Amino acid sequence: MRFLRQSLVGVFLASLTLALLIYAAQSITGAVQDYMAKENRPAQGRERVFAVNVRMAESETVTPYLDAFGEVQSRRRLELRAPVGGRVVALSDDFEEGGRVTAGETLVQLDPADAQAALDRAKSDLLDAQVEERDAERSLLLAQDELKAAEDQAELRERALKRQQDLEERGVGSATNVETAELAAASARQAVLARRISVAQAEARVDRTNTHLARARLALEEAERDLEDMTIHARFDGTLSGVTLVEGRLVAANEKLAELVDPRALEVAFRVSTAQYVRLLDENGRLIPAPVTVSLEVTGTDLSAEGMISRDSGSAGEGQSGRLIFASLDDAPGFKPGDFVTVTVREQPLDNVVRLPSSVLDSSGTVLVLGQDERLEVLPVQLVRRQGDDVLLRGDGLEGREVVIGRTPLLGSGVRVRPLRTEAQADLSSEMVELTEERRAMLIDAVEASDRLSDEAKARVLGQLAESRVPAHLVRRLESRTGG
C-alpha cells in the first residue's frame, strides 16, 4: 500500500510538471506571435500640434531710419596767423588753450615800433608828393599863360607883316621893312612853339607827380595795414585751440599762432553707402533736408542733438566708397569738434507696409501665416527695409493675416499649430461687438471696394462681418481706413 501510494504521488507530480511545461510553452509561443504580429502592423501615431506665437499683420505708414557714424566739425574755423613778423609784446588773458574770446577782442600785440616808423615815413613821402603836385600844377598854369602871350604876340607879328606887304603892293613900302616884319613873325612863331613845348613838359610833370602821389598813398595804406596787422583781433565769438604762443617770442610772417573755432556752429560729417544715399534723394535727384539725430554715448549720460542734412560732398573721395553727407546741428551743448558720434537719419515715410519682428522672415523671402483649421500657410512677401530687430514687409494677402513669430525648422506649410497671441491681441480678438445694419453695410461696401485685399482675404473678412457679433479690432481697422 505504501508503495502504491508513493507511486500515485509520483505520477501526479510528473503530470503536474508536464502540464506546467506545456502551459509555459504555450505562453511563450503566444507572446512571440503577438510580438511578430505587432511589428508587421503599421503604427497608429497622433498628429503633433506645435504652439507658436502669432501677430496680426496691419498696414501702416512707417518712417524708416538709417544709422551711421560720423565726426562733429565746426562750420566756422579761423587760423590765427601773423601777417608780418615781429616780437610778441602783449597777449590777451584769454589767449590760451580752450580760452573763450569775443568778436573784436585783442588777442596778440606785436612790437609796432618798426611799423610805426614806416608809417611816419610814408606820411612824409605823401606830403612831399602833394607839395610836388601843387608845384607842378602851378608850373603848368604859368606855361599855359606864357603860351597864350606868345600866341598873341605871334598874331600881332602876322598882322604887321600883312600890313607891310599891303604897303609894298601900293608902292609906299620898302622891301627892307617887309623882310624885317617877316623875320619878326617867324621869331614869334618859334616862341609859340617853345611855349607849347614848355606846356607839354609841365603836363608831363603833373602826370609824374600824380603817379608819385598815388605810389605815396599806396605806401601809406600798406604801412597802415602793417601797423594794424601788428594787432590780431578775434573775428567772431569762439574758443581757441592749438595755442603755442608765449609773450616775448619772435614770430615769423604767416606763422600759425592758434585756431579759433565757433562751438555753436557745429555740423556732423558722416558717410553712407550708395544705396542709402539714393534713398535720401527726391524725385529730382536732389538731397532732401532730412532731420537727423546725433548721439554720443558717455559713461552715465548720453548726449544728443537734433539737426538737418545740409549738403553732400562733391566727390566720393580718393580710396573711399559711398557718399559723404554733412548735417548742420541746431543746438548741441556738450559736443566738441572731433567727437565720434552715432547719426540717425529719418528717411522719407513708407506707406502700406507691415512692421513685424525679423524672425518672421526666412531666407527665401516668405512668412508663415495662420490658415484654415489653424494650419500654417507659406506666403511670399517683399522685404522693403530692415529696422533694427524689425522688418518692413509688403505682400499680397498679408494684410489682416496672423503671422508666425519665431520660426523654427519644425514649422512649415500644412503643420497644425496652436496660436499663442499676446495679451493685447487676445483682448482685442476676444472683444466682440454688435453692428447695426447701416454700419455693417458700410463696412461690407468698404471691403468690397478695397483693392489692397486679396479675394481670399475679402471672403474671410466678409464672413466675419456676416456674423451677428464681429471682432472689435476688425471693425476699428476697417473704420480707420474709411475715415469712420
Wavefront OBJ file of the C-alpha trace (Angstrom):
o trace
v 0.000 0.000 0.000
v 2.798 2.297 0.805
v 4.434 1.594 -2.488
v 1.199 2.203 -4.387
v 0.628 5.491 -2.587
v 4.143 6.779 -3.385
v 3.745 5.667 -6.980
v 0.492 7.630 -7.357
v 2.064 10.704 -5.792
v 4.986 10.495 -8.237
v 2.652 10.098 -11.214
v 0.616 13.128 -10.010
v 3.695 15.276 -9.622
v 5.006 14.211 -13.030
v 1.628 15.041 -14.623
v 1.551 18.458 -12.912
v 5.075 19.234 -14.059
v 4.251 18.259 -17.620
v 1.122 20.440 -17.541
v 3.137 23.432 -16.292
v 5.703 22.919 -19.002
v 3.007 22.779 -21.682
v 1.399 25.989 -20.331
v 4.727 27.785 -20.254
v 5.452 26.727 -23.823
v 2.061 27.992 -24.986
v 2.544 31.333 -23.198
v 5.918 31.860 -24.799
v 4.603 30.884 -28.217
v 1.665 33.321 -27.909
v 3.910 36.161 -26.804
v 6.263 35.614 -29.718
v 3.362 35.518 -32.175
v 1.870 38.716 -30.739
v 5.237 40.485 -30.967
v 5.758 39.357 -34.543
v 2.246 40.434 -35.494
v 2.783 43.869 -33.840
v 5.908 44.538 -35.902
v 4.095 43.817 -39.148
v 1.133 46.108 -38.223
v 1.596 49.871 -39.139
v 1.943 52.308 -36.228
v -1.055 54.455 -35.419
v 0.522 57.839 -34.451
v -1.248 61.074 -33.425
v -0.683 64.392 -35.249
v 1.661 66.682 -33.375
v 0.440 70.205 -32.694
v 3.024 72.982 -32.133
v 2.438 76.082 -30.053
v 3.514 79.215 -31.935
v 3.419 82.957 -31.279
v 1.419 84.909 -33.853
v 0.874 88.587 -34.526
v -1.695 90.345 -36.665
v -0.261 91.968 -39.824
v -1.574 95.538 -40.100
v -0.530 98.028 -42.767
v 0.679 101.412 -41.615
v 2.814 104.353 -42.642
v 6.305 103.967 -41.214
v 9.132 106.494 -41.246
v 12.284 104.400 -41.542
v 15.686 105.485 -40.342
v 19.286 104.637 -41.096
v 22.224 104.609 -38.706
v 25.718 105.811 -39.499
v 28.827 107.006 -37.699
v 30.226 110.489 -38.162
v 32.509 113.164 -36.793
v 31.465 116.512 -35.363
v 33.028 119.516 -37.097
v 32.755 123.280 -36.853
v 31.422 125.239 -39.811
v 33.438 128.310 -38.737
v 37.146 127.792 -38.196
v 39.796 130.502 -38.425
v 43.557 130.067 -38.336
v 45.216 132.903 -36.454
v 48.417 133.741 -38.321
v 50.859 136.645 -38.053
v 50.654 138.638 -41.328
v 54.052 140.229 -40.526
v 56.932 139.170 -38.367
v 57.732 140.689 -35.020
v 58.133 140.203 -31.313
v 55.120 139.499 -29.113
v 54.773 142.282 -26.574
v 51.266 141.563 -25.223
v 48.810 138.678 -25.063
v 45.177 138.576 -24.050
v 44.345 136.880 -20.761
v 42.011 134.558 -22.746
v 44.733 133.623 -25.241
v 45.182 130.066 -24.014
v 44.079 126.557 -24.907
v 40.294 126.453 -24.603
v 40.014 130.176 -23.924
v 36.704 131.751 -24.879
v 37.009 135.064 -26.724
v 34.511 137.555 -28.127
v 34.382 139.233 -31.518
v 36.762 142.193 -31.747
v 38.808 141.228 -28.693
v 42.551 141.953 -28.951
v 44.393 138.640 -28.759
v 48.028 139.286 -29.759
v 50.028 142.529 -29.898
v 53.347 142.583 -31.796
v 56.020 145.262 -31.356
v 54.751 148.208 -33.503
v 57.912 150.349 -33.451
v 59.178 149.453 -36.923
v 55.688 149.574 -38.427
v 55.063 152.988 -36.842
v 58.357 154.317 -38.234
v 57.458 153.004 -41.696
v 54.050 154.699 -41.387
v 55.665 158.021 -40.461
v 57.997 157.792 -43.465
v 55.066 157.006 -45.721
v 53.232 160.076 -44.406
v 56.289 162.264 -45.089
v 56.617 160.883 -48.598
v 52.950 161.622 -49.162
v 53.414 165.243 -48.037
v 56.372 165.616 -50.440
v 54.307 164.178 -53.258
v 51.442 166.556 -52.501
v 53.840 169.569 -52.490
v 55.329 168.451 -55.784
v 51.844 168.053 -57.212
v 50.882 171.603 -56.306
v 54.166 172.958 -57.736
v 53.641 171.031 -60.972
v 50.099 172.377 -61.306
v 51.311 175.957 -60.801
v 54.083 175.436 -63.376
v 51.508 174.131 -65.834
v 49.318 177.221 -65.325
v 52.297 179.550 -65.896
v 53.366 177.653 -69.020
v 49.823 177.918 -70.376
v 49.809 181.696 -69.706
v 53.170 182.106 -71.466
v 51.837 180.131 -74.417
v 48.813 182.453 -74.573
v 51.056 185.535 -74.546
v 53.322 184.064 -77.226
v 50.326 183.290 -79.415
v 49.015 186.859 -79.001
v 52.434 188.273 -79.925
v 52.665 185.982 -82.939
v 49.228 187.184 -84.070
v 50.387 190.816 -83.833
v 53.526 189.995 -85.844
v 51.385 188.354 -88.509
v 49.173 191.447 -88.782
v 52.259 193.681 -89.021
v 53.680 191.508 -91.795
v 50.419 191.669 -93.720
v 50.348 195.490 -93.352
v 53.894 195.841 -94.709
v 53.017 193.584 -97.612
v 49.964 195.771 -98.430
v 52.099 198.909 -98.329
v 54.636 197.327 -100.634
v 51.943 196.416 -103.101
v 50.671 200.050 -103.174
v 54.287 201.238 -103.682
v 54.625 203.170 -100.492
v 56.579 200.497 -98.597
v 60.055 199.055 -98.885
v 61.325 195.502 -99.210
v 63.513 196.001 -96.139
v 60.507 196.649 -93.934
v 58.766 193.608 -95.334
v 61.748 191.378 -94.600
v 62.024 192.769 -91.096
v 58.336 192.036 -90.492
v 58.752 188.517 -91.860
v 61.681 187.854 -89.515
v 59.691 189.162 -86.539
v 56.697 186.917 -87.436
v 58.955 183.850 -87.736
v 60.514 184.640 -84.365
v 57.042 184.925 -82.823
v 56.002 181.585 -84.278
v 59.166 179.996 -82.897
v 58.404 181.465 -79.479
v 54.888 179.924 -79.630
v 56.423 176.535 -80.412
v 58.821 176.868 -77.478
v 55.956 177.731 -75.155
v 54.000 174.709 -76.383
v 56.979 172.522 -75.533
v 57.048 174.069 -72.061
v 53.331 173.324 -71.605
v 53.871 169.699 -72.673
v 56.716 169.359 -70.223
v 54.583 170.883 -67.458
v 51.745 168.446 -68.230
v 54.196 165.507 -68.138
v 55.467 166.786 -64.808
v 51.893 166.874 -63.496
v 51.368 163.270 -64.641
v 54.576 162.179 -62.949
v 53.596 163.910 -59.724
v 50.170 162.231 -59.849
v 51.848 158.833 -60.231
v 54.247 159.620 -57.417
v 51.336 160.783 -55.259
v 49.434 157.516 -55.956
v 52.514 155.491 -55.001
v 52.873 157.501 -51.821
v 49.237 156.868 -50.923
v 49.634 153.135 -51.604
v 52.750 153.078 -49.439
v 50.845 154.881 -46.703
v 47.953 152.400 -46.889
v 50.406 149.475 -46.792
v 52.171 150.982 -43.788
v 48.815 151.452 -42.053
v 47.885 147.843 -42.768
v 51.225 146.645 -41.462
v 50.637 148.623 -38.308
v 47.132 147.187 -37.955
v 48.491 143.687 -38.557
v 50.653 144.104 -35.507
v 47.434 143.662 -33.531
v 45.437 140.432 -34.030
v 41.732 140.543 -33.158
v 39.073 137.828 -32.886
v 36.783 137.784 -35.923
v 33.888 136.106 -34.065
v 32.949 134.612 -30.715
v 34.646 131.273 -30.259
v 37.144 129.067 -28.485
v 40.900 128.931 -29.039
v 42.729 125.693 -29.726
v 46.268 124.748 -30.670
v 47.783 127.682 -28.748
v 51.598 127.535 -28.558
v 52.450 131.239 -28.336
v 54.048 132.931 -25.306
v 54.809 136.571 -24.633
v 58.233 137.757 -25.824
v 58.508 135.197 -28.607
v 59.710 136.300 -32.051
v 57.252 135.113 -34.682
v 57.753 134.928 -38.428
v 55.409 136.185 -41.114
v 52.432 133.875 -41.753
v 53.281 131.721 -38.733
v 50.258 129.917 -37.238
v 49.599 131.125 -33.718
v 46.339 129.354 -32.832
v 42.979 128.306 -34.224
v 39.649 129.965 -33.469
v 36.625 127.629 -33.501
v 32.980 128.600 -33.193
v 31.480 125.981 -30.825
v 27.910 126.993 -31.703
v 28.178 126.488 -35.474
v 28.618 122.711 -35.423
v 27.914 120.141 -38.103
v 28.410 116.398 -38.428
v 30.027 114.641 -41.381
v 29.039 111.014 -41.906
v 29.428 108.502 -44.720
v 26.625 106.278 -46.035
v 26.514 103.615 -48.714
v 25.397 104.445 -52.232
v 22.131 102.531 -51.742
v 21.372 104.512 -48.587
v 22.319 107.747 -50.373
v 19.811 107.032 -53.152
v 17.036 106.696 -50.559
v 17.791 110.267 -49.420
v 17.158 111.775 -52.878
v 13.881 113.281 -54.058
v 12.252 112.790 -57.451
v 14.559 115.452 -58.946
v 17.703 113.716 -57.703
v 18.414 116.327 -55.040
v 19.361 115.607 -51.460
v 16.385 116.052 -49.141
v 16.826 118.072 -45.923
v 16.093 115.040 -43.778
v 16.180 115.513 -39.979
v 18.997 113.772 -38.115
v 19.693 112.890 -34.502
v 23.276 112.852 -33.251
v 24.087 110.943 -30.077
v 27.265 110.474 -28.095
v 27.377 107.680 -25.555
v 29.368 108.590 -22.482
v 29.575 106.987 -19.073
v 26.391 107.686 -17.193
v 24.991 110.253 -19.616
v 24.079 110.236 -23.296
v 24.431 113.480 -25.248
v 22.073 114.050 -28.146
v 21.316 116.865 -30.581
v 18.974 117.469 -33.483
v 19.924 118.706 -36.923
v 19.157 118.602 -40.615
v 21.041 117.468 -43.705
v 22.526 120.493 -45.469
v 24.748 119.196 -48.290
v 26.864 116.334 -49.564
v 30.439 116.130 -50.788
v 31.159 116.852 -54.427
v 33.179 113.637 -54.844
v 33.320 110.202 -53.279
v 36.876 110.742 -52.084
v 40.095 109.029 -53.040
v 40.054 105.405 -51.897
v 36.603 105.834 -50.327
v 33.205 104.343 -51.104
v 29.686 105.601 -50.616
v 28.842 109.266 -50.138
v 29.922 111.840 -47.562
v 26.993 113.868 -46.172
v 27.013 116.926 -43.919
v 24.249 117.861 -41.485
v 24.077 121.109 -39.549
v 23.247 120.899 -35.829
v 20.778 123.326 -34.283
v 21.753 123.261 -30.628
v 24.428 120.831 -29.483
v 25.529 121.551 -25.919
v 28.338 119.308 -24.769
v 29.557 118.399 -28.255
v 33.033 119.362 -29.413
v 34.689 119.264 -32.846
v 36.318 115.879 -33.294
v 33.695 113.853 -31.383
v 32.906 110.480 -32.940
v 29.110 110.165 -32.794
v 26.223 107.995 -33.948
v 23.965 109.600 -36.550
v 20.335 108.555 -37.066
v 18.688 109.867 -40.226
v 14.926 109.802 -40.658
v 14.109 108.885 -44.230
v 11.007 109.523 -46.295
v 7.820 107.812 -44.994
v 6.801 104.447 -46.480
v 3.082 103.791 -46.991
v 1.260 100.471 -46.725
v 3.992 98.458 -45.020
v 3.724 95.891 -42.229
v 6.156 96.088 -39.315
v 6.989 92.682 -37.844
v 9.909 91.116 -35.961
v 12.717 89.959 -38.228
v 12.214 86.375 -37.003
v 9.098 86.026 -39.193
v 11.100 86.128 -42.448
v 13.172 83.264 -43.821
v 15.990 83.321 -46.366
v 13.631 82.667 -49.288
v 11.525 85.741 -48.552
v 8.418 84.011 -47.185
v 6.448 84.098 -43.951
v 4.170 81.557 -42.289
v 0.577 82.685 -41.779
v -2.276 81.034 -39.940
v -4.786 79.422 -42.314
v -7.899 77.326 -42.017
v -8.116 74.714 -39.254
v -5.172 76.509 -37.646
v -2.755 75.119 -40.209
v 0.220 77.086 -41.473
v 0.475 78.514 -44.965
v 3.553 79.874 -46.767
v 3.094 83.429 -48.051
v 5.745 85.193 -50.221
v 6.434 88.779 -49.223
v 8.681 91.657 -50.291
v 11.298 92.905 -47.857
v 11.137 96.709 -48.004
v 13.538 97.649 -45.222
v 15.203 96.315 -42.094
v 14.865 98.441 -38.982
v 16.903 97.066 -36.122
v 15.170 93.854 -34.957
v 12.121 94.539 -37.148
v 11.417 94.234 -40.859
v 9.059 96.235 -43.065
v 7.173 93.961 -45.441
v 4.697 94.155 -48.308
v 2.827 91.248 -49.865
v -0.422 90.235 -51.492
v -2.776 88.804 -48.892
v -0.574 89.751 -45.966
v -2.928 92.416 -44.661
v -5.071 91.126 -41.799
v -3.337 87.728 -41.524
v -1.815 86.333 -38.368
v 1.908 85.780 -38.932
v 4.066 83.308 -37.021
v 6.786 84.924 -34.937
v 9.916 82.953 -34.196
v 10.079 80.356 -36.964
v 11.794 77.041 -36.360
v 12.799 74.209 -38.753
v 9.887 72.144 -37.402
v 7.321 74.580 -38.816
v 6.205 74.509 -42.410
v 3.259 74.570 -44.732
v 0.344 72.402 -43.577
v 1.562 71.981 -39.998
v -1.189 72.340 -37.458
v -0.412 74.739 -34.648
v -1.871 76.214 -31.525
v -1.583 80.026 -31.828
v -0.366 81.984 -28.806
v -1.388 85.624 -29.056
v -0.114 88.442 -26.950
v -2.334 89.712 -24.181
v -3.311 92.798 -26.109
v -4.129 90.808 -29.210
v -6.103 88.274 -27.194
v -8.153 91.030 -25.599
v -8.828 92.631 -28.967
v -9.580 89.304 -30.585
v -11.940 88.236 -27.809
v -13.778 91.562 -27.760
v -16.914 91.272 -29.892
v -19.390 93.995 -30.851
v -22.827 94.044 -32.414
v -23.274 96.136 -35.559
v -26.268 97.985 -36.854
v -27.408 97.192 -40.366
v -26.240 100.573 -41.690
v -22.805 100.197 -40.091
v -22.497 96.598 -41.307
v -23.455 97.616 -44.881
v -20.904 100.448 -44.841
v -18.113 98.105 -43.741
v -19.087 95.476 -46.329
v -19.009 98.106 -49.095
v -15.574 99.274 -47.917
v -14.206 95.721 -48.003
v -15.640 95.006 -51.447
v -14.253 98.278 -52.828
v -10.783 97.716 -51.390
v -8.102 96.866 -53.948
v -5.438 96.013 -51.348
v -7.136 92.849 -50.101
v -6.943 89.582 -51.984
v -10.074 87.635 -52.833
v -9.352 85.134 -50.072
v -8.882 87.899 -47.503
v -12.064 89.610 -48.660
v -14.035 86.373 -48.315
v -12.680 85.824 -44.800
v -13.464 89.388 -43.693
v -16.940 89.325 -45.262
v -17.626 86.033 -43.483
v -16.714 87.657 -40.173
v -18.905 90.675 -40.932
v -21.845 88.403 -41.707
v -21.851 87.097 -38.123
v -24.114 88.627 -35.505
v -21.106 89.624 -33.394
v -17.965 90.937 -35.102
v -14.446 91.244 -33.610
v -13.898 94.784 -32.359
v -10.342 95.041 -33.710
v -11.606 94.239 -37.215
v -14.220 96.980 -37.030
v -11.692 99.532 -35.766
v -9.197 98.697 -38.502
v -11.805 98.954 -41.262
v -13.251 102.207 -39.948
v -9.783 103.762 -39.611
v -9.222 103.134 -43.306
v -12.582 104.519 -44.384
v -12.270 107.547 -42.131
v -15.203 106.498 -39.900
l 1 2 3 4 5 6 7 8 9 10 11 12 13 14 15 16 17 18 19 20 21 22 23 24 25 26 27 28 29 30 31 32 33 34 35 36 37 38 39 40 41 42 43 44 45 46 47 48 49 50 51 52 53 54 55 56 57 58 59 60 61 62 63 64 65 66 67 68 69 70 71 72 73 74 75 76 77 78 79 80 81 82 83 84 85 86 87 88 89 90 91 92 93 94 95 96 97 98 99 100 101 102 103 104 105 106 107 108 109 110 111 112 113 114 115 116 117 118 119 120 121 122 123 124 125 126 127 128 129 130 131 132 133 134 135 136 137 138 139 140 141 142 143 144 145 146 147 148 149 150 151 152 153 154 155 156 157 158 159 160 161 162 163 164 165 166 167 168 169 170 171 172 173 174 175 176 177 178 179 180 181 182 183 184 185 186 187 188 189 190 191 192 193 194 195 196 197 198 199 200 201 202 203 204 205 206 207 208 209 210 211 212 213 214 215 216 217 218 219 220 221 222 223 224 225 226 227 228 229 230 231 232 233 234 235 236 237 238 239 240 241 242 243 244 245 246 247 248 249 250 251 252 253 254 255 256 257 258 259 260 261 262 263 264 265 266 267 268 269 270 271 272 273 274 275 276 277 278 279 280 281 282 283 284 285 286 287 288 289 290 291 292 293 294 295 296 297 298 299 300 301 302 303 304 305 306 307 308 309 310 311 312 313 314 315 316 317 318 319 320 321 322 323 324 325 326 327 328 329 330 331 332 333 334 335 336 337 338 339 340 341 342 343 344 345 346 347 348 349 350 351 352 353 354 355 356 357 358 359 360 361 362 363 364 365 366 367 368 369 370 371 372 373 374 375 376 377 378 379 380 381 382 383 384 385 386 387 388 389 390 391 392 393 394 395 396 397 398 399 400 401 402 403 404 405 406 407 408 409 410 411 412 413 414 415 416 417 418 419 420 421 422 423 424 425 426 427 428 429 430 431 432 433 434 435 436 437 438 439 440 441 442 443 444 445 446 447 448 449 450 451 452 453 454 455 456 457 458 459 460 461 462 463 464 465 466 467 468 469 470 471 472 473 474 475 476 477 478 479 480 481 482 483 484
